[in-house]
Structure formats: structure tokens, C-alpha cells
Amino acid sequence: MKNISNKEWLSLTVNLNKEYNIDSLYQHFYNYIIGTTEKDSKLIFYFEKDNQHIINKLITNQLESYKLKIKNIKYENWHNTYEEYFKPININNNLMIVPEWYKIQDNSMEYIRIIPGMAFGTGTHETTQLIISNLENYIYKGCTVLDLGSGSGILSIAALKYGASEITAVEYDRDCKDNFLENFQLNNISNNYTLLFKDVLSFKNYSYDFIIANINKNIILELLPRIKKYRTNQSKIILSGLLVNDRNDVINVIKKLKFNLLEEFIKGEWICFIID
């Protein structure tokens, strides 16, 4: 990466071969996880550095038997660390997510090139794969898309690859900016998008054909009433960033607000809803 930031994160590595209750760990860390990666039977959670005292407290008070340890990750070391285990990810056999250094061998597929960066949106997480694998079935040529919590921009790029004509990406964390713009440049996208830095819960324009929200449950539960109130058309909405155990809470809100549940999909511990 050319742009060096002082930003740091925390990582916590869990050996999947041990008798850990992974679902329990997700439940404890749910509100603080900003990314996960799996490698060599190990699951790695990532957190913001600012939440170190909270994570330490959770480990000490509720997860002491797991003997978990966290460590710091500096931004300038992230790219080199990730390079050793970022492998191509095949989506629906027609779109592949690859790191910037990957040499393309099959020209029959579409590719999204990603620079592993501070936004952690690399396609390795189940929620990202759930959304991208379903975009193909709903995105149509010329449609407009709102990407809430856009992070690295990977979902926006996928929507453009599948035919969207215009993307509005909304992200709260300004540290994502460089990585977002680099990923768009890497995929030869110079227009057809707008990047806004603001709280998604302060956003009021939902007049898009398709709305993507890959955030956490608490934000989604607050977001859905706002979409219902402010949207002016029958947008298709795809929701993820949700654990399987969140299903009933989200379904209750979907029904209460009289959205139509079109489909739902599960991958690992995570669930994805498509509504309108």
C-alpha cells in the first residue's frame, strides 16, 4: 500500500480443531467484529484498537476458559500479513475475487481485484459472499444501487460488474477511503459511483432500485424503519452482517414493517435476507 496510516487493529486467533464454541464466540464479540479470516483450521477475528478494553474485559470475565490472546496489527504490516493466505474466491463460477498480485489464467470469468487494506472487505467473509452470490440474480442492467457500510467497496464493484449503472456508497469510517478508491482504480472504474462519508442512520435518500446493507443487527434494526419511511419506490433490499441467531429478531421487524421476505440464505454462522 502506498498510503501509510497510523491506524491499528486487534486480532484474536482461535484454533478450530479445539473444542471451542465458535457460535458463542461470535455472540460475545458480535458488536465489535470488523472482519474475520479463516486459515489452516484457524479463525481470526479482527477488532478496532479502540475496543481493546472491551475485548479484554469480555475475555477475562466471560471467556477465561478459552485462554484467548489478542495482539496488535499495524496498518503497514497488514498487506504483507494478508498476502500469504488471500486466495482467489470463486462466486457462482462466473465472478472471481482475487488479490491484486494474482495472475489471471481464465479469461472467461469476470474478476474483482482487491488490495487487502484497512476496510477488511476482501471477499473472504461469508456475509460478503452471500451478498455477491445473490447480486447476479437481482441486479439488472442500468439499475441504481445504494451500498450502506461500503467499506472496501467490494460489493459496489460487484454490483457494477453485474450491470448496475450507478452506485452510491455510504461509509462512516474515513480510514476506508484510500482502500475504497484504490480498489475502484484497480478495477478500472473511474465513474458511475459516489462515495459519501456519513452515518448510515442519518441517510434519508432511499430512491434506489437496490439497497445493500452488510452491517450488524443493531444498525439494521434501526435502518429498516428509516428505509420504509423515506424510500419512494419498491426497492429490493439485501441484508447481511447477521448471525443465524439474529434471524427471529430481524424477521419480526421485517413483518412488523410489512416488508416482503423474498429469500433467505445461510452460510456458516451467517444469514442473508432479500426483501422488498
Backbone hydrogen bonds, N-H to C=O, Kabsch-Sander energy under -0.5 kcal/mol:
donor,donor_aa,acceptor,acceptor_aa,energy
4,I,2,K,-0.6
9,W,73,I,-2.3
10,L,47,F,-2.5
11,S,71,K,-2.5
12,L,45,F,-2.2
13,T,69,K,-0.7
14,V,43,L,-3.0
16,L,14,V,-0.7
16,L,41,S,-2.7
17,N,41,S,-0.6
18,K,15,N,-1.5
20,Y,18,K,-2.2
22,I,20,Y,-1.2
25,L,21,N,-1.9
26,Y,22,I,-2.6
27,Q,23,D,-2.2
28,H,24,S,-2.2
29,F,25,L,-2.6
30,Y,26,Y,-1.4
32,Y,29,F,-2.6
33,I,29,F,-1.4
34,I,46,Y,-2.7
35,G,46,Y,-0.8
37,T,44,I,-1.9
39,K,42,K,-2.9
42,K,39,K,-1.3
43,L,14,V,-2.9
44,I,37,T,-3.4
45,F,12,L,-2.9
45,F,43,L,-0.5
46,Y,35,G,-2.3
47,F,10,L,-2.3
48,E,32,Y,-0.6
49,K,8,E,-1.1
51,N,48,E,-1.5
52,Q,49,K,-1.8
55,I,51,N,-2.6
56,N,52,Q,-2.8
57,K,53,H,-1.8
58,L,54,I,-2.4
59,I,55,I,-2.4
60,T,56,N,-2.5
61,N,57,K,-2.9
62,Q,58,L,-2.4
63,L,58,L,-1.2
63,L,59,I,-0.7
66,Y,63,L,-1.5
67,K,64,E,-1.4
71,K,11,S,-2.1
73,I,9,W,-2.3
75,Y,7,K,-1.6
77,N,74,K,-1.4
78,W,74,K,-0.8
78,W,75,Y,-1.1
79,H,75,Y,-0.7
81,T,77,N,-2.1
82,Y,78,W,-2.6
83,E,79,H,-1.8
84,E,80,N,-0.7
84,E,81,T,-0.6
85,Y,82,Y,-1.7
86,F,82,Y,-1.0
87,K,85,Y,-1.0
89,I,97,I,-2.5
90,N,88,P,-0.5
91,I,89,I,-0.5
91,I,95,L,-3.7
92,N,90,N,-0.6
94,N,91,I,-1.9
95,L,91,I,-1.7
96,M,110,E,-2.5
97,I,89,I,-2.8
98,V,96,M,-0.6
98,V,112,I,-2.7
100,E,114,I,-1.3
102,Y,99,P,-1.8
104,I,102,Y,-0.7
107,N,105,Q,-0.6
109,M,106,D,-1.1
110,E,94,N,-2.2
112,I,96,M,-2.6
113,R,111,Y,-0.5
114,I,98,V,-2.4
120,F,117,G,-1.4
122,T,120,F,-1.4
129,Q,125,H,-2.0
130,L,126,E,-2.7
131,I,127,T,-2.0
132,I,128,T,-2.5
133,S,129,Q,-2.4
134,N,130,L,-0.7
134,N,131,I,-1.0
135,L,131,I,-1.4
136,E,132,I,-0.9
137,N,134,N,-0.8
138,Y,134,N,-0.7
138,Y,135,L,-1.2
139,I,135,L,-3.2
142,G,163,G,-2.6
143,C,140,Y,-2.1
145,V,166,E,-2.5
146,L,210,F,-2.5
147,D,145,V,-0.5
147,D,168,T,-2.9
148,L,146,L,-0.7
148,L,212,I,-3.1
149,G,147,D,-0.5
149,G,170,V,-2.8
150,S,147,D,-0.5
150,S,170,V,-1.6
153,G,150,S,-2.6
157,I,153,G,-2.5
158,A,154,I,-2.2
159,A,155,L,-2.2
160,L,156,S,-2.0
161,K,157,I,-2.4
162,Y,158,A,-1.8
163,G,160,L,-1.4
164,A,159,A,-2.5
165,S,143,C,-2.6
166,E,143,C,-1.2
167,I,192,N,-2.1
168,T,145,V,-2.5
169,A,167,I,-0.5
169,A,194,T,-3.3
170,V,147,D,-2.9
171,E,196,L,-2.6
174,R,172,Y,-0.7
176,C,173,D,-1.8
177,K,174,R,-1.6
180,F,176,C,-2.7
181,L,177,K,-2.7
182,E,178,D,-2.5
183,N,179,N,-2.2
184,F,180,F,-2.0
185,Q,181,L,-2.4
186,L,182,E,-2.6
187,N,183,N,-1.3
188,N,185,Q,-1.9
189,I,184,F,-2.8
190,S,188,N,-0.6
194,T,167,I,-1.9
196,L,169,A,-3.2
196,L,194,T,-0.6
198,K,171,E,-1.1
198,K,196,L,-0.8
202,S,199,D,-2.2
203,F,200,V,-1.0
206,Y,204,K,-0.9
208,Y,206,Y,-1.8
209,D,144,T,-0.6
210,F,144,T,-1.6
211,I,236,K,-2.7
212,I,146,L,-3.3
213,A,238,I,-2.4
214,N,148,L,-1.1
215,I,213,A,-0.8
215,I,240,S,-1.2
220,I,216,N,-2.4
221,L,217,K,-2.8
222,E,218,N,-1.2
223,L,219,I,-2.3
224,L,220,I,-2.4
226,R,222,E,-0.7
227,I,223,L,-2.4
228,K,224,L,-2.4
229,K,225,P,-1.9
230,Y,226,R,-2.6
231,R,227,I,-2.2
235,S,233,N,-1.8
236,K,209,D,-2.2
237,I,275,I,-3.3
238,I,211,I,-2.8
239,L,273,F,-3.0
240,S,213,A,-2.3
242,L,271,I,-0.8
244,V,269,E,-2.7
246,D,243,L,-2.0
247,R,244,V,-1.7
250,V,246,D,-2.2
251,I,247,R,-3.1
252,N,248,N,-2.3
253,V,249,D,-1.4
254,I,250,V,-2.6
255,K,251,I,-2.5
256,K,252,N,-2.3
257,L,253,V,-2.4
258,K,255,K,-1.1
259,F,254,I,-2.5
261,L,259,F,-0.6
262,L,260,N,-0.8
262,L,274,I,-2.6
263,E,274,I,-1.6
265,F,272,C,-2.4
267,K,270,W,-2.5
270,W,267,K,-2.1
271,I,242,L,-2.9
272,C,265,F,-2.6
273,F,239,L,-2.4
274,I,263,E,-2.6
275,I,237,I,-2.8
276,D,260,N,-1.7
